[in-house]
Amino acid sequence: MISGKLTKKSVQTLGTGRHGDGNGLYLVVDPSGARRWIVRLTIKGQKNRQGKPLRTDLGLGGADLVTLQEARAKALEYRRLAREGLNPRYNGPKSVPTFEEVAQQVHLDRKPTWKNEKHGQQWINTLRDYAFPLIGRLPVDKIDQPEVLSCLTPIWTEKHETAKRVRQRIRVVLDVAKSKGFRKGENPVNAIMAADVLPKVRTNAKHHPAMAFSDVPPFYQDLCSRPSMAAKALRFTCLSASRTSEVLGMRWEELDFIESIWICPEDRMKTGQEHRVPLTEEMLAILEPLKAMQSEYVFEGQKRHHPLSNMAMLMLLRRMGVEGVTVHGFRSTFRDWASEVAHAPRDVAEMSLSHRIGSAVEQAYARSDLLKKRRDLLEKWSGFVCDAVGK
């Protein structure tokens, strides 16, 4: 056992200041009462900016977590490195963080890259719910295939899409841990995938229930008779073939009434790319009267300067007695009409839905967003939708 001047009791009772244990180890008690260990070293052969021997203080952790004996052992190891001319700040033994600690840091580091706050929160929430309870407190270098499987197996068949997200996020955390020197060898997630350890799960593509395009004109006529903000937002959503979140999050500064264009910024687009939507006469007729409200959002909800709820348009459909149809489904309705009635070129129809076209290489060379052709298509769609209203 390494000895020194301090005792277990004095570590807990000494007042504010720096208290030496010997051999460069000090207990520092802050005015706040916090207690921490530091070791003062002179590193052999290294000089400071003034050309004198390099003397440095290194933290060893808080006294509530690091015991007196542990602090003495760490200080001894740091002094050994310093005598060899090695700076312990860069050459000392690294304490291996837990899986949860690395995951939380990855989440924080990637925060600027999330499409929105909700997406970023979902990333960490899936790990919180399905990984942290089982492997969160394990050091990242102790996690192998059995530990990963303990997280994935219980949800692999019943919650397959969620399980795939958990798998992908565990893999990212372990890859980052390896890049920082906390792990060695193959990522166990990759090994599990390569060995087909988990059973194959067949999933059928789920489509949003959509209204037949032949039913849209009379439905739209009914919408026009309703003065609610949800009805106006649903009319605009139907005409623009846009996503619910894009329409409800629309602000006035995104609208160019001179060029008749709505520019949805990249941070609100699912594709992560800015999208220009041509505004037809019917869309403009919906928007113009709303300027008088002087709200930050075009489609304001019950709270001032806040958008409508995500459920507002769906609940309107239910009140209208329209069952088996979702708001998102109107995008499918438009796509069917564009193909079967308007005979629109595939690229024009897909770009109208803000879908990416072709491979990554093709996208890189595609300089035009076909705005004029998309405007013509949306004008035709608007004319078709409003047919019953005209009659």
Disulfide bonds with the S-S distance in Angstrom:
none
